[in-house]
Amino acid sequence: MEFDTEETTSKALWFVAGVAVGSTIALLFAPSSGRVTRRRLSRVASKGRDTLAETGRDLADKGRELYEKGRKMADEAADLIDRGKKLVEG
């Protein structure tokens, strides 16, 4: 399973942009009192923060997985090089 960091980041950014645009349009077409509007904005911002935090955690987890996978591959490559040297040296 491959993980494309750029694609995931792009999706997260588009999601946040969509939330912002949707919120703005909703406020323009259904104006409410200041208190109600602030409450709605607060809820939308909170949901956006939660989504970004979750996406950030997911990206960090994937980064750790990729780091460990790369580290394992590097260790295996070093072992193969050592075995190759021993074979050449006799």
N, C-alpha and C positions, 0 to 999 in steps of 0.2 A: 504494500500500500504506500503510495507516494503522497506527499503532503506539499501543496503549493501555497507557500506563505503569502505570496503576492495576491493570489486569487482570494484567499480567505480575508486578507486585509481589505481588499477591494470590496468584497461583499459586505463586510462590516461597515465600511465607510458609506456605501450606497444605502445600507439600511438606516444608518443614522441620518443621512441626508433626507431620505424618504420620510422619516419621522418628523424631522424639522419642517419640511415642506408641507406635509399633511397637517401638522399642527397649525401652521400659519394659515393655510387655506380654511381649516375648520374655524379658526377664530375670526377670519374675515367674513365668512358667510353665516356664522351663527354667533354674533356678538352677544356677550352677557355682561353682567356687572363686573366691575374690577375685581371684586373678591372671588367670584366664580371663575373668572378668566385666570387669575393667579393660581387658583387651586388646580385648574385643569393643566396649566403650564407646568406646575410643580409635579403633577402625576406623570405627565409625558416625559419631562426631564428625568425623573426618577427611573422610569422604565428604560429610557435610553442609556442612562448610567449603568443600570443593572446589566443590560445587554452588552454594553462595551466591556464591563468588568468580566462578564462570563466569556466573551470572545478573547479577551486578554489572557484569562486563565487557560483557555483552550490552546491558544498560541504558545504560551509558556510550556504547557505540558507537551505539546508536539515538539517544541524546541529541545526540551530535555530528552525526549525519545530519540530525536535525530542525532543529538550529541552523543548519547550512549551508543547508538548504532554506528556512528562514525568512529567512535573510540574503539569499539570492538573490531571494526574493520581494520583500523590502523594497527591494533595489537596483532591481529592475524597476519597482516602484511609483514610486520616486523618479524614475527615468528618464521614466516616463509623465507624471508631474506636471510635470517640466521641459519635456517636449514640449508638453503642454497649455498651459503658461504662454506658451511661444513662439508658439503658434498664436493665443492670445488677444491677445497684445501685437502681433502682426503681423509 
